[in-house]
């Protein structure tokens, strides 16, 4: 019941937010929150540390952007094509890496992701170092004009809610329980007759598809896709978001994504509503040095909040109830 109340309060706040904050900045936070939640599905619930999720995010953005710009498809078709592209690459990467464990799995995903990065650098349709620019928004289902930031925000919010709902359903299903068992004790799950590789591969593909949906949405929202969307550093940033927010929780990656995106953004991205906030001004004045502050925050979270922000709050309330 408490979780349902929390979800309801979050949804109410999200519906009211664009009337007080810059919608484009809010949409960026929602895209990265969905991306982090997709990563959390494989890392937090399946125990698979992937350093290749930027490949799904960035490639889906390129595919969706190219389809929207060059083929003139409707926005919903572009998002679908981007999501399918992310799922396809996730399946290929999963088939290659899923039988490995630990650091070997991580390095294989990173190697394949870097290979995809160099492909995106060379392919003409991606625009190379210039990126893919001028992606139109169009009309959703041929009816809803999403050229307005406010209108598009509610579309992005609906996509975000859909993605989180899929994750919640997967985690709390019998499949999700098996996935947790595989993470806790894989040899025992194998002894009980479960084909753990199939379970992990399905989770990996689902995570890749949701990451692709987030990347496609980001390209539709911003109107461009760049190489930074497919670079390995973005995979590391998603790991940071998940760990800071709380690994293995639904709200953790969302909170972590919000915190990191706010810290990384400049004042102009947040909008005039926050123009007089001293803390934001201070972060803006740091320029590129803001990465040092993010690194310090990460170290503090690792040392003082081993379970992440949400994980520590949950542990605190559990101790109080006990």
GIHULIN-V647269 format. One record per residue. N is the residue number from 1. RES is the residue in one small letter. PHI is phi in whole degrees, 0 to 359 (none if undefined). NEAR is the number of other C-alpha atoms within 10 Angstrom. D_FIRST is the distance of its C-alpha to the first C-alpha in Angstrom with 2 decimals. Layout:
# GIHULIN-V647269
n=[N:N]
res=[RES:RES]
phi=[PHI:PHI]
near=[NEAR:NEAR]
d_first=[D_FIRST:D_FIRST]
This chain:
# GIHULIN-V647269
n=[1:2:3:4:5:6:7:8:9:10:11:12:13:14:15:16:17:18:19:20:21:22:23:24:25:26:27:28:29:30:31:32:33:34:35:36:37:38:39:40:41:42:43:44:45:46:47:48:49:50:51:52:53:54:55:56:57:58:59:60:61:62:63:64:65:66:67:68:69:70:71:72:73:74:75:76:77:78:79:80:81:82:83:84:85:86:87:88:89:90:91:92:93:94:95:96:97:98:99:100:101:102:103:104:105:106:107:108:109:110:111:112:113:114:115:116:117:118:119:120:121:122:123:124:125:126:127:128:129:130:131:132:133:134:135:136:137:138:139:140:141:142:143:144:145:146:147:148:149:150:151:152:153:154:155:156:157:158:159:160:161:162:163:164:165:166:167:168:169:170:171:172:173:174:175:176:177:178:179:180:181:182:183:184:185:186:187:188:189:190:191:192:193:194:195:196:197:198:199:200:201:202:203:204:205:206:207:208:209:210:211:212:213:214:215:216:217:218:219:220:221:222:223:224:225:226:227:228:229:230:231:232:233:234:235:236:237:238:239:240:241:242:243:244:245:246:247:248:249:250:251:252:253:254:255:256:257:258:259:260:261:262:263:264:265:266:267:268:269:270:271:272:273:274:275:276:277:278:279:280:281:282:283:284:285:286:287:288:289:290:291:292:293:294:295:296:297:298:299:300:301:302:303:304:305:306:307:308:309:310:311:312:313:314:315:316:317:318:319:320:321:322]
res=[x:x:x:x:x:x:x:x:x:x:x:x:x:x:x:x:x:x:x:x:x:x:x:x:x:x:x:x:x:x:x:x:x:x:x:x:x:x:x:x:x:x:x:x:x:x:x:x:x:x:x:x:x:x:x:x:x:x:x:x:x:x:x:x:x:x:x:x:x:x:x:x:x:x:x:x:x:x:x:x:x:x:x:x:x:x:x:x:x:x:x:x:x:x:x:x:x:x:x:x:x:x:x:x:x:x:x:x:x:x:x:x:x:x:x:x:x:x:x:x:x:x:x:x:x:x:x:x:x:x:x:x:x:x:x:x:x:x:x:x:x:x:x:x:x:x:x:x:x:x:x:x:x:x:x:x:x:x:x:x:x:x:x:x:x:x:x:x:x:x:x:x:x:x:x:x:x:x:x:x:x:x:x:x:x:x:x:x:x:x:x:x:x:x:x:x:x:x:x:x:x:x:x:x:x:x:x:x:x:x:x:x:x:x:x:x:x:x:x:x:x:x:x:x:x:x:x:x:x:x:x:x:x:x:x:x:x:x:x:x:x:x:x:x:x:x:x:x:x:x:x:x:x:x:x:x:x:x:x:x:x:x:x:x:x:x:x:x:x:x:x:x:x:x:x:x:x:x:x:x:x:x:x:x:x:x:x:x:x:x:x:x:x:x:x:x:x:x:x:x:x:x:x:x:x:x:x:x:x:x:x:x:x:x:x:x:x:x:x:x:x:x]
phi=[none:299:295:297:295:297:298:296:295:297:295:297:297:293:291:272:303:294:275:237:238:292:300:296:295:296:296:299:296:294:297:288:294:293:299:296:294:296:296:298:299:270:274:283:248:248:73:255:276:261:249:236:291:297:297:290:298:288:296:298:297:295:296:297:296:295:295:289:278:268:265:69:284:295:303:295:289:299:296:295:296:296:296:295:296:297:295:295:294:297:294:297:295:293:301:285:259:294:279:264:228:63:295:293:298:300:290:294:296:292:296:294:296:292:299:294:301:290:295:296:291:264:296:292:289:275:84:59:289:282:83:265:238:71:282:281:272:74:240:286:58:72:237:274:281:254:292:283:298:295:295:296:302:291:293:297:297:296:296:299:298:299:298:294:297:298:295:298:297:293:292:265:269:305:300:297:293:295:298:295:296:297:293:287:205:296:301:291:298:295:294:276:100:276:275:296:297:293:296:291:295:297:297:294:292:298:297:296:296:292:296:296:297:295:294:296:296:297:295:298:287:275:85:202:224:231:294:297:287:243:281:298:296:292:299:295:294:291:300:299:302:293:291:294:286:140:290:77:235:283:281:304:300:294:296:299:296:300:297:292:295:296:293:278:278:273:302:296:288:278:105:289:298:259:296:259:281:299:297:294:299:295:297:296:292:286:65:292:290:300:297:295:297:298:297:296:298:297:297:297:295:294:279:259:236:298:266:86:298:292:298:292:297:297:294:297:292:295:294:294:295:292]
near=[6:7:9:9:10:12:13:12:12:12:14:11:11:16:13:11:14:19:10:11:15:20:22:20:18:21:25:21:21:26:26:26:27:27:33:31:32:31:32:31:29:25:21:22:24:24:19:23:21:25:26:29:32:33:33:35:33:31:30:38:37:30:28:33:36:24:20:26:20:11:10:15:18:18:24:17:16:27:28:18:23:34:29:22:25:33:24:18:23:28:21:14:23:24:15:14:19:22:14:15:12:11:12:14:19:18:17:20:24:22:15:18:25:19:13:21:21:14:14:24:19:13:10:11:15:23:17:16:12:11:19:23:18:15:22:21:22:20:15:16:11:10:8:12:13:20:14:10:16:15:14:21:25:17:17:21:18:12:18:23:15:14:22:20:12:14:23:15:13:17:21:10:12:11:15:20:14:20:25:19:18:23:20:14:10:17:13:12:18:14:9:9:8:15:12:20:16:14:16:23:22:18:29:27:24:24:28:35:29:31:35:38:33:34:35:32:31:29:31:26:22:17:18:18:30:22:20:14:24:29:23:19:14:19:25:15:17:26:23:20:31:30:28:29:29:29:26:25:22:19:21:26:35:26:21:28:30:19:16:21:19:18:17:18:16:18:20:12:16:18:15:13:11:17:12:10:11:10:11:17:14:12:19:18:13:13:12:11:12:18:13:11:15:16:12:12:14:19:13:13:18:14:11:12:19:15:22:27:22:24:20:16:14:15:12:12:10:10:9:8:7:6]
d_first=[0.00:3.83:5.41:5.14:6.33:8.66:9.93:10.60:12.45:14.32:15.41:16.66:18.50:19.94:21.23:22.93:24.24:27.41:28.75:28.97:29.53:31.87:30.34:32.26:30.93:27.32:28.04:29.55:26.45:24.28:26.90:26.99:23.22:23.23:26.28:24.78:21.66:24.17:26.11:23.14:22.70:26.14:26.38:22.97:22.25:25.84:27.75:30.24:31.50:32.95:35.29:35.96:32.95:35.00:37.24:34.56:33.46:37.05:38.66:36.13:36.84:40.55:40.33:38.23:40.46:43.64:42.58:41.72:44.88:47.52:46.46:45.03:42.02:39.14:36.17:33.88:36.63:37.10:33.43:33.58:36.81:35.45:32.38:34.75:37.06:34.36:33.39:37.11:37.84:34.78:36.17:39.62:38.45:36.19:39.05:41.27:38.96:36.40:38.81:39.22:37.05:36.53:38.85:40.78:37.84:37.13:40.79:41.22:38.36:39.84:43.33:42.36:40.46:43.60:45.70:43.60:43.93:47.72:47.69:45.87:48.47:51.31:50.15:51.68:48.77:46.53:49.02:49.44:49.15:49.05:45.89:45.01:45.21:45.21:42.33:41.83:38.52:39.85:38.03:34.84:35.66:38.95:37.47:35.12:37.14:35.14:38.00:36.19:33.87:31.43:31.31:31.03:28.12:25.88:27.20:26.40:22.86:22.46:23.99:21.68:18.51:20.22:21.09:17.69:16.30:19.20:18.48:14.83:16.21:19.09:17.35:15.01:17.96:20.69:22.76:20.38:20.44:24.22:24.30:22.62:25.12:27.93:27.00:26.85:29.97:31.78:34.83:32.79:30.98:34.47:35.74:33.09:34.56:32.23:34.05:32.27:34.33:33.07:29.41:30.06:32.19:29.59:27.02:29.81:30.78:27.27:26.89:30.36:29.62:26.61:28.79:31.49:29.29:28.56:32.29:33.37:31.13:32.54:36.08:35.50:34.12:36.87:39.67:40.92:40.33:42.06:42.84:40.40:37.59:38.97:40.25:39.10:38.20:35.26:33.99:34.31:32.46:29.47:29.53:29.61:26.61:24.51:25.76:25.40:21.78:20.68:21.79:19.54:16.35:15.05:15.24:18.36:20.99:19.88:20.28:23.41:24.90:24.47:26.14:29.01:29.73:29.97:32.28:34.42:34.85:37.75:37.68:38.88:35.93:33.45:35.44:37.15:34.02:33.87:37.64:37.95:35.33:37.50:35.33:35.36:39.10:39.62:37.87:39.95:43.12:42.51:43.10:43.00:42.61:38.92:38.54:39.77:37.02:34.40:36.06:35.94:32.22:31.73:33.87:32.00:28.62:30.19:31.73:29.17:25.83:26.38:22.79:22.72:21.04:17.41:18.34:19.95:17.11:14.80:17.78:18.39:15.07:15.42:18.91:17.98:15.62:18.52]
